[in-house]
Amino acid sequence: MLRRHRPGRATSARTAGRARTSIKGERARGPKRRVAGARRDALRFAAMTAGRTAPTSEAHGRLWGARARDWADVMEGTVRPVFQAVLERARVGPGTRYLDVGCGSGMAAQLAAARGAKVAGVDAAQAMLAIARSRVPDGDFRQGDLEALPFADHSFDVVTGFNSLQYAANPTAALREAGRVTSRHGVIVIMTFGDPAGMGAAALVTALKPLLPPPPPNAPGPFALSDEAALRRFATDAGLRPVAIFDVDSPWIFADEAAALRGLCSTGNSLRAIEQVGEEAVREAYAKAIAPFHQPDGSIRASAWFRCLQAQR
């Protein structure tokens, strides 16, 4: 479900900075500590982005490619409602030239192709790209760094970065690249986690923190861009014009505990933890984290929402 701005609040470029998303249900009752943590992450993100220069595609490709099939079969679908909402809002349709930056195993590209778009994708993991190519045989999927997209200027009408651009070696440079390959009147959409307050999935995202070495000083966390001001600043620092910010509800639903563990253990961060402490410790941490989200029918359901910024060059 799309979390829209309150009625009467414009979402034009002039008012995007003032627009607020509606807050309801468990989100409104979330712990204040997570909100403060998200704000700290936003400050850390701003401090870190200028200093990141070393390419990270090799490390990302190894970690995210290790269990690409598990990601494609289980985890990627947890954000399918976001893919659909973004493609609808960006008016992706027949003839649209569409690029997904950090495309993973290609679900967003597959949905865009089903709408008639001409699709392309870039990712660090060859194993993910192989699945994307099987899903969209006519797509143009390439391995590469987000800071150096292998496409000409103004090649695409719509460019998306679903939880990807902020993890580039240099996020601002990566977003500039996304802007470079977008047509003059095209659309760029950045997706990140929403406000973590009251979000059930936040407990799953942070479940492995005790198992990993302390992050570098000022390293941003997964909610670094959840703050609207930080997200807008990210766009403007890359030379883009924010147009609108909107949230999309996309609960993490797994058929059972086995499926949840399979999906959660497929992420790059999980593989990094497995390399550090072993798979048993990682699975135990996740099993403990998902315990509150067991449903009477045996499924696992944790609330989640994602924040999207729509921008133009």
ZIFEN-V855006 format. One record per residue. RES is the residue in one letter. PHI is phi in degrees with one decimal (none if undefined). OMEGA is omega in whole degrees, -180 to 180 (NA if undefined). NEAR is the number of other ideal C-beta (glycine too) atoms within 12 Angstrom. Layout:
# ZIFEN-V855006
RES PHI OMEGA NEAR
RES PHI OMEGA NEAR
This chain:
# ZIFEN-V855006
M none 178 20
L -75.2 175 24
R -90.6 -173 30
R -84.7 173 24
H -68.8 -179 23
R -61.8 -180 17
P -54.7 177 10
G 88.2 178 12
R -99.6 -176 20
A -70.4 177 18
T -120.8 176 26
S -74.0 179 18
A -59.9 -178 23
R -66.3 -173 14
T -111.3 -179 19
A -58.4 -179 31
G -67.3 -177 24
R -102.1 -175 20
A -68.4 180 31
R -126.9 176 25
T -83.5 178 31
S -73.2 -180 23
I -123.7 -178 22
K -152.1 175 18
G 57.3 -175 18
E -64.6 180 22
R -61.7 -179 29
A -70.9 -176 16
R -99.7 -174 16
G -66.7 -179 29
P -67.5 -178 19
K -68.0 -178 15
R -62.7 179 16
R -68.4 177 31
V -62.7 178 26
A -60.9 178 20
G -63.0 179 30
A -64.5 178 39
R -66.8 176 27
R -62.9 178 24
D -61.0 180 35
A -61.3 178 36
L -65.8 179 24
R -65.0 179 28
F -61.2 180 36
A -61.5 -179 28
A -73.7 -173 20
M -87.1 -169 30
T -61.6 -179 34
A -68.4 -175 17
G -94.3 -178 20
R -84.5 -180 26
T -130.2 -176 17
A -70.1 179 14
P -58.8 -179 20
T -118.2 -173 28
S -63.5 -179 35
E -63.3 179 18
A -65.9 179 23
H -61.9 -179 34
G -61.7 180 28
R -67.3 -176 21
L -69.6 -176 30
W -77.5 179 41
G -85.0 -174 32
A -61.0 -179 27
R -131.4 -176 34
A -59.9 -179 35
R -66.8 177 23
D -63.2 177 30
W -60.9 -177 37
A -65.1 -175 34
D -78.5 -172 21
V -121.9 -165 31
M -78.6 -176 39
E -60.3 -178 38
G -68.2 179 29
T -67.2 178 40
V -112.7 179 37
R -54.9 178 27
P -59.0 178 30
V -70.5 177 41
F -54.3 -177 38
Q -64.3 -179 29
A -65.5 -180 32
V -66.8 180 41
L -63.1 177 38
E -66.8 -177 24
R -65.5 179 26
A -83.1 177 38
R 59.3 176 22
V -71.4 -177 36
G -158.0 -178 20
P -54.4 177 15
G 86.9 179 16
T -64.2 174 30
R -88.4 -169 31
Y -120.5 176 47
L -125.7 173 50
D -107.9 -177 53
V -92.8 -170 49
G 77.4 -167 49
C -75.5 -179 50
G 57.4 -178 46
S -89.3 164 40
G 87.7 -179 41
M -64.8 179 37
A -62.3 179 48
A -63.4 179 46
Q -62.8 178 34
L -65.2 178 36
A -65.9 179 44
A -62.9 179 35
A -65.1 177 24
R -87.9 178 26
G 99.3 -178 18
A -77.2 171 34
K -94.6 -166 25
V -109.0 175 40
A -145.0 179 39
G -154.2 176 47
V -129.7 177 46
D -154.0 180 46
A -84.1 -171 37
A -100.2 179 40
Q -63.1 -180 25
A -64.2 176 32
M -66.1 -178 45
L -63.7 178 35
A -61.1 178 25
I -69.4 179 34
A -59.5 180 40
R -65.8 178 29
S -69.6 180 20
R -77.8 -178 30
V -130.8 -176 31
P -58.1 -180 16
D -87.7 -179 20
G -75.2 179 35
D -107.9 -176 30
F -108.7 -175 38
R -131.6 174 27
Q -85.2 179 29
G 176.2 177 32
D -88.2 180 31
L -68.2 -180 44
E -80.8 -180 33
A -144.3 -176 23
L -66.2 -175 39
P -83.8 180 23
F -138.2 -179 27
A -74.5 176 15
D -55.6 171 17
H 58.9 -175 18
S -81.2 -170 26
F -131.8 177 40
D -86.9 -179 33
V -135.8 177 41
V -127.5 179 54
T -121.1 173 51
G -131.4 -177 49
F -89.5 180 45
N 51.4 -176 43
S -132.6 -172 42
L -58.9 -177 45
Q -70.9 -179 45
Y -103.4 176 41
A -68.9 177 40
A -57.2 175 28
N -130.3 -174 28
P -57.6 -179 41
T -65.5 177 33
A -63.7 179 30
A -63.8 180 41
L -69.5 174 44
R -61.0 177 33
E -61.9 177 39
A -59.4 177 47
G -66.9 -178 38
R -60.6 -176 31
V -86.1 179 36
T -90.9 179 39
S -64.0 -172 24
R -58.1 179 17
H -111.1 -178 15
G -81.7 -175 33
V -123.5 172 38
I -118.0 179 45
V -124.5 176 52
I -106.9 176 49
M -114.5 176 42
T -142.5 175 46
F -64.8 175 43
G -79.4 178 46
D -53.5 -175 42
P -73.3 -178 41
A -60.5 179 29
G 79.6 -179 27
M -83.6 180 40
G -60.2 -177 37
A -64.6 179 42
A -60.4 178 37
A -66.8 179 30
L -78.2 180 40
V -62.3 -176 37
T -100.0 -173 29
A -62.2 -175 35
L -94.2 -177 34
K -54.3 180 24
P -67.1 -177 17
L -91.7 -175 27
L -103.7 176 25
P -59.9 177 14
P -55.9 179 10
P -68.1 176 18
P -58.3 178 14
P -53.5 178 10
N 67.2 178 21
A -64.6 -179 24
P -75.0 178 34
G -92.7 -176 35
P -67.4 -179 37
F -106.5 -176 39
A -59.6 -178 37
L -104.3 178 47
S -67.1 177 46
D -70.6 -176 35
E -59.3 -179 32
A -63.6 179 26
A -65.2 -180 38
L -66.8 177 48
R -64.4 180 32
R -63.2 177 28
F -56.4 -180 43
A -67.5 -177 40
T -68.5 177 27
D -63.1 179 26
A -92.8 177 38
G 82.6 -180 21
L -102.5 179 35
R -107.9 178 26
P -61.9 179 38
V -109.6 -177 32
A -159.1 172 39
I -122.6 179 44
F -144.7 179 38
D -108.1 178 37
V -129.2 174 35
D -70.4 180 35
S -150.4 -176 36
P -60.6 177 30
W -85.3 -177 39
I -121.4 179 30
F -123.9 -177 33
A -61.5 -180 20
D -163.5 -178 20
E -63.4 180 24
A -61.2 179 20
A -66.1 179 26
A -60.4 -179 35
L -67.1 178 32
R -61.8 -179 27
G -68.0 -177 34
L -63.5 -179 44
C -78.7 -179 38
S -92.9 -176 38
T -76.2 179 38
G -59.4 179 38
N -65.7 178 36
S -65.4 179 37
L -64.9 176 32
R -63.3 178 24
A -66.7 178 30
I -60.6 177 28
E -64.4 -177 21
Q -83.1 -169 20
V -124.4 -180 20
G 97.1 -174 16
E -69.1 -178 24
E -60.3 -180 15
A -64.0 180 22
V -66.4 180 32
R -64.4 178 26
E -64.8 179 23
A -63.2 179 32
Y -69.1 179 40
A -59.6 178 23
K -66.7 -177 22
A -68.6 -177 32
I -86.1 -177 35
A -52.3 -179 19
P -69.9 -172 17
F -107.8 175 32
H -67.4 179 20
Q -104.8 -179 20
P -56.4 -179 8
D -87.0 179 11
G 93.2 179 16
S -77.5 176 20
I -115.8 180 37
R -140.4 178 27
A -122.7 -180 34
S -63.4 177 33
A -156.7 173 40
W -146.0 -175 43
F -128.8 -178 46
R -102.0 -179 47
C -122.2 174 49
L -114.5 176 48
Q -99.0 -176 39
A -137.0 174 39
Q -134.9 179 30
R -74.7 NA 30
